[in-house]
Amino acid sequence: MCLGVLVILTVVNLRGVREAGTAFVAPTYLFVGTLTMVIVVGLYKVAVSGGHPVAMVAPPRQAAALQAVGLWILVKAFASGCTALTGVEAVSNGVQAFRKPVVPAARLR
């Protein structure tokens, strides 16, 4: 599935910057919209609980080995988030394709 997505990205990017920007507008807005929704729902839950999360069931005591795995998962999530941010940055770099050219203003008189 990942290779299929890479093939689609490659084909769209080969069509040009303007077409790639147009093709990636909907996924970018979807990403930003869902991220905003997650933040809003999280803030709502924090406000409702008085700032302290309420556990449904008391969590069991974890062994030291699981704490190390938890740290690894946290680092892995950070790396994945950085990768996603890089993708969003790549799309945002294509925004210049939508601006009106300013070539006449750059000419020498």
C-alpha positions in Angstrom: 0.0 0.0 0.0 2.9 2.4 0.8 4.5 1.7 -2.5 1.2 2.4 -4.3 0.9 5.8 -2.5 4.5 6.6 -3.5 3.7 5.8 -7.1 0.7 8.1 -7.0 2.7 10.9 -5.4 5.5 10.5 -8.0 3.0 10.6 -11.0 1.3 13.7 -9.6 4.6 15.5 -8.9 5.8 14.7 -12.4 2.9 16.6 -13.9 4.2 19.9 -12.5 4.2 22.2 -9.5 0.8 23.7 -10.1 -0.9 20.4 -10.8 0.7 18.8 -7.7 -0.4 21.7 -5.6 -3.9 21.4 -6.8 -3.9 17.6 -6.3 -2.6 17.9 -2.7 -5.0 20.7 -1.6 -7.8 18.3 -0.4 -5.5 15.9 1.5 -3.8 18.9 3.2 -7.1 20.5 4.3 -8.3 17.1 5.5 -5.1 16.7 7.5 -5.3 20.2 9.0 -9.0 19.8 9.7 -8.7 16.4 11.5 -5.7 17.7 13.5 -7.8 20.7 14.5 -10.7 18.5 15.5 -8.4 16.3 17.7 -7.1 19.4 19.4 -10.6 20.8 20.0 -11.9 17.5 21.3 -8.9 17.2 23.6 -9.3 20.7 25.0 -13.0 20.0 25.5 -12.2 16.8 27.5 -9.6 18.7 29.6 -12.1 21.5 30.3 -14.9 19.0 31.3 -12.6 17.0 33.6 -11.3 20.0 35.3 -7.8 19.7 33.9 -7.2 16.2 35.2 -7.9 13.1 33.1 -10.3 10.6 34.7 -9.2 7.0 34.4 -12.0 4.6 33.6 -10.1 1.7 35.3 -7.1 2.3 37.5 -4.0 1.4 35.4 -1.9 -1.5 36.7 1.6 -0.9 37.9 4.0 -1.3 35.0 7.3 -3.2 35.1 10.6 -1.3 34.4 10.9 -3.0 31.0 7.5 -1.6 29.9 8.6 1.9 30.9 11.5 1.6 28.5 9.2 0.4 25.7 7.0 3.4 26.5 9.9 5.8 26.0 10.7 4.1 22.7 7.0 4.5 21.5 7.2 8.2 22.5 10.4 8.7 20.5 8.9 6.7 17.5 5.7 8.9 17.6 7.9 12.1 17.7 9.8 10.8 14.6 6.6 10.0 12.8 5.2 13.4 13.6 8.3 15.1 12.2 7.9 13.1 9.0 4.3 14.2 8.7 5.4 17.8 9.3 8.0 17.5 6.6 5.3 16.4 4.2 3.1 19.3 5.1 6.0 21.6 4.6 6.6 20.2 1.1 3.0 20.9 0.2 3.2 24.4 1.6 6.3 25.1 -0.4 4.2 24.7 -3.5 1.9 27.6 -2.5 4.1 30.0 -4.6 2.8 28.3 -7.7 -0.6 29.9 -7.0 0.7 33.4 -6.8 0.5 35.8 -9.7 3.9 36.1 -11.4 5.8 39.3 -10.6 8.2 39.2 -13.5 7.4 42.8 -14.8 8.3 44.2 -11.3 11.7 42.4 -11.4 12.8 43.8 -14.8 15.4 46.6 -14.9 14.2 49.9 -16.4 
